[in-house]
Amino acid sequence: MNYIEISVFTTTESSEAVSYILEDEGAAGVAIEDPNDFISLNHNKTDWDYVEPELIQAMGTDVKVKGYFPETVYSAALLENIQSRVDSLSDFGLNKGKGELATRIVKEEDWSTAWKQYFKPFKAGERVVVKPTWESYDGQDDDIVVEIDPGMAFGTGNHETTLMCIKLLERYIKKGYKVYDVGCGSGILGITAAKLGAHSVLCVDLDGVACKVAAENVSVNKEDDKIKVKNCNLLDAASAKADLIVANIIADIIMDFTPQALLFLKPGRVFISSGIILDRQDEVIKELKKHGFDILEIEQMGEWCAIAAKRD
């Protein structure tokens, strides 16, 4: 089956919001191609295996968010609706950049595998190393290796929002914890939590494709006994209180989700939120405090921030 690739030319600031728009409009998969991710990670050769310079150069300077739609669901009306929603990002204070759209027809095998040349093993935290399933890696004895094949979920872990979550998980996960990973994508954060000592992890995502990929990655990492993956909205599948909740989504959804996070978090435990553009940081902090959370620390990387907050 062929797919229609819709590319949105935007900025790092708006990339997560554009990704959400494409997913909400029915994309079977979404990829964020941000040259800044590769440039920043490639500076430190201990954190990132060598990436061919011509690959980075070929990406250009624009951030491209690509959504893949089956030919059977693609239409001119769909394209117009996506364009309208991208144009409206400025109403929310986001810099959409060019905001232009481009389309092309691709075969399934092309879009699902061609990007793999960009994904190499890298150090995501103090101990956590993210390794593609098809790559080899010789690391240190105390490395915690998370193997990932993003498939159509495109969650490689190299985005700043994910890196900050991994660093915060390293600090706050304790052995035996029950963890909820909200908006799990490829499952990288939930798997990281399990490998850091969590006893029970629930990974949830509204995207069925992401859930399928996450479940496959859970099996690859041999964490099936600890991790369950559910296709649902936020914590609709949860029943008990967790020791830690991590949500790498976007600011608006995090603020809407905060009351539910409070409901499903044990007193004194930690809620890690990420995917927050710096301009929205104070707004999210205000919402967290409004619902009784104390701010423990704020990580900042690039144009993004992640917040660790404790429930009273």
N, C-alpha and C positions, 0 to 999 in steps of 0.2 A: 504494500500500500504506500502511496506517495503522501507526503505532508506538505503543507504550505508553511514556510518559515516567515514569520513576521518579525522583522528587526526594528527596534525602536532606538534611535540615536539620542542618548540622553547624558546625564551626569552621574557621578558616583552618588551624589546626594539623593537623586531620585530613583536610583536603580532598584532598590527594594520595593518602592511603591509601584513602579512600572511592572516589576515581576508579579506583584500581587494582582494588578489589573489583568495581565495576560492569563494568569491562572484562573481568575474569577470569570474571565470570558470563555474558559473552556480549553485552554492549552493543554495538550497531552504531556508536555514537558517544557521547562523554561531554563535557559542558560544565560548567566550574566557574564559578559566578556568585558572585563575591566582591566585595561593595561596597567593601571596603578597597582592592582593586586600583585601582578607579576614583577613589576619594577621594584616595589618595596621589599618583597620576599627574596628577590634575586640578589639583593645587596649583600646578604649574609649567606655565604656558601655552606655554612654548617646547618642552616635551617632549611635550605632548599636545594635539591639536586639541580645541576646545571641545566638551564633552559636556553635553548638556542636563541641568540640575539635576534636573528631574522624573524623568529616567530613573534617576539614581542613587537618588533618594528612593523610586522605585517598587521598587527592589531590596530595600528593608528593611535589617535589620541581620544577619539570618542568612546564613551561607554556604550556598548551595544547589548541590549536585553532582547533575547530571541525567544519567541514562543512558537511552538510547533503544533499546528492544527491539522487534523485529518482533512483530506480534500472534501469529504462528505459533509463537514460542518462549516467549512470556510465559505464566506460570502462577502459581497461588497458592503453590505450592511454591518457585518462584524467589523470590518476594517474601519469603517466610518465611526463606529461606536468606540473602538479602541483609541482612535485619533482624538475624539472628543474628550475622552477621559484623561488622556495624556495632556491635552491642552489645558485641562482644568487643574492640573497639579500646581500651577502658579497661584491659584486661589487659596491653596493650603500653605503658601509660603515656601514651596519647593522650587528650586531652579531646575527646570526641565531640560535645559540645554537646547539643542536644535529641535528636539521633539518631533523629528521627522520619522516616517515609517517607510520601510522597504519590504518587498516580498519576493520570494523565489520558491520554486518547487524543488523539493529534495526527496530522495529515496530514504526509507526508514533506516537502512543500514549505514547511510552516509551521516545523518545527523546524530545517530546514537553512538557512533564510535570515533568520528574524525577528531573530536575535541580531546581525545585521550593523550595526544602528543603534548598537551600543556600540563598534564597532571602528573607530578613526580612526588616521591616521598618528601615530607617536610616536618620540621619540629614545630608543633602547634602550641606547645606550652613548655613548662620546665622539664617534664618527663614524657608527655604525650607526643607520639609521632604518628602522623597520618600517612598511611601507605596505600597506594592503589593496589588492588588485588593482582594486577598483572606485572607489577614491578618487584624487584628484589631489594632488600635493604639489610645492611650490616650495621647495627647500632650498638649502643652501650648496654651493659647488663641490666641497668635499672630503667631502661626505656619501656614505656607502655605503648605498644604498637596497636593502632586501630586500623584494620584493613577495610577499605571502602571501594565499592564499585558503584558510583552514583547512578548509573543507568540513565533512565529518563527523569530522575529526580534532580540531577545536577547539583548535588550538595557535596562538594569536594573538601570543604572545610577551610579553604584558603582565604575566604572573605574575612575582613576585619571583625564583623559582627560575630562570626563563629569562633575566631581565634580568641576573642575576649571572653566568650562563654567558656571555652576550654580552660583558660587560665583561672577563671573564677571557680570552675568545678574542681580544679586541682586544690584550691584553697579551702573549699567548704564541704566537699564530700567526705563523709566519715563511713567507716566500715559498718555495714548493716543497714544503711539508709534505704528508705523507700523514696524513689524519685519519679517525678512526672516530667516528660519532655514534650512540650506543647509546640506543635508545628515542626515535627521531627525531620521532615525532608528525607534525606538518605539514611537517617538514624545515627549520624555521627556523634551527637551529644549524648544520646541515650546509651550508646555502646561505650563511650568514654566514661560515663558515670558508672556503668557496671564494672569496667576494668579498674576503676579507681576504688572499688570496694562496695558499691551499692548492692544491696541484697535483692531488691526488687525494683524494676524499672517499667513504667508504662509510657510507650511512645505513641503519640496521637498526631494525626494530620487529616485535614479535610480533603486532601488530594489522594485518591485511591492509588494512583501510580506511585506516588511517594511511599505510601504504606507498603506496597508490594516490594519496592526496592529496599526499604528499610528492613523488612522481614528477611530478605535474602542476605543483607549485610549482617544482620544479627546471627544468622546461621553460619556465615563465613567466619565470624569471630568466635563461634562456639559459645554464644551467650544465650541460647534459647531457653535455658532453665531459669534465667533471671529476667529476661526482657519479653514483654508482650507488646504487639503493635496493633493499634485499633484505628480504623477509619471513622473519624467522628469530628465534630466541631468542638474545639477547645477541650474541656474536661468533662464532656457529657458522658463519657464511658467510665469515669472514675467513681469510686464508692467510698474509699477510705482516705484519711488525711495522710499527706506525704511529709517527709523530712526536708525535702528540697524540691522546688519547682523551677525549671528553666524554660524560658520562652524566647526564642529568637525569631521575632516576627516584625511588626512595625509599630510605631508609637501609638497610633490610633487604636489598634487592636489590643495592645498592652494595657492601655488605659481602660478600655471596655472590659478587659479580662481581669483586672485587678480585684474586683469584689469576689469573683469565683476563685482566684488564687488564694485570697484570704480564707475563704470557706474550706478549701481543701489542703491547707497548710497547718501543721502542728504549731502550737505556741512556741515562740523562741527559735523557729526554724527559718530557712532562707529562701527567698524568691529572687532568682536571677533573671533579669530581663535585658534583651539586646535587640538590635535592629533599629535603634533610636538615633536619628540624625541629631547632631549636636544642637541645632536650633530648637529642638523639641525637648531637650534634656530637662529643663526647669519645669516644663509642663507635666512631664511624666513623674518627676519627683514630687510635685505638688499633689498629684493624684494618689501616689503611693502613701504619702503622709496623711492624706485625707482619710484613708482607710486603715490607719493605724500601723503602718510600716515605718520602721526606723532605717534610715539609710546607713549601710555599713561602709560601702566604698563605691567609687565610680571609676570605671576603666574608660579611657579614651584612646581611640586609634583612628587616624585619618579623620574623616568627617563624622565618625560614629562614636557612640558611647554604649556601655553596658553598665547596669546598676545592680548591685547586690543589696537587698533590703531584708530586714528581719522582722518577722511578725511579733507583736507584743505578746 
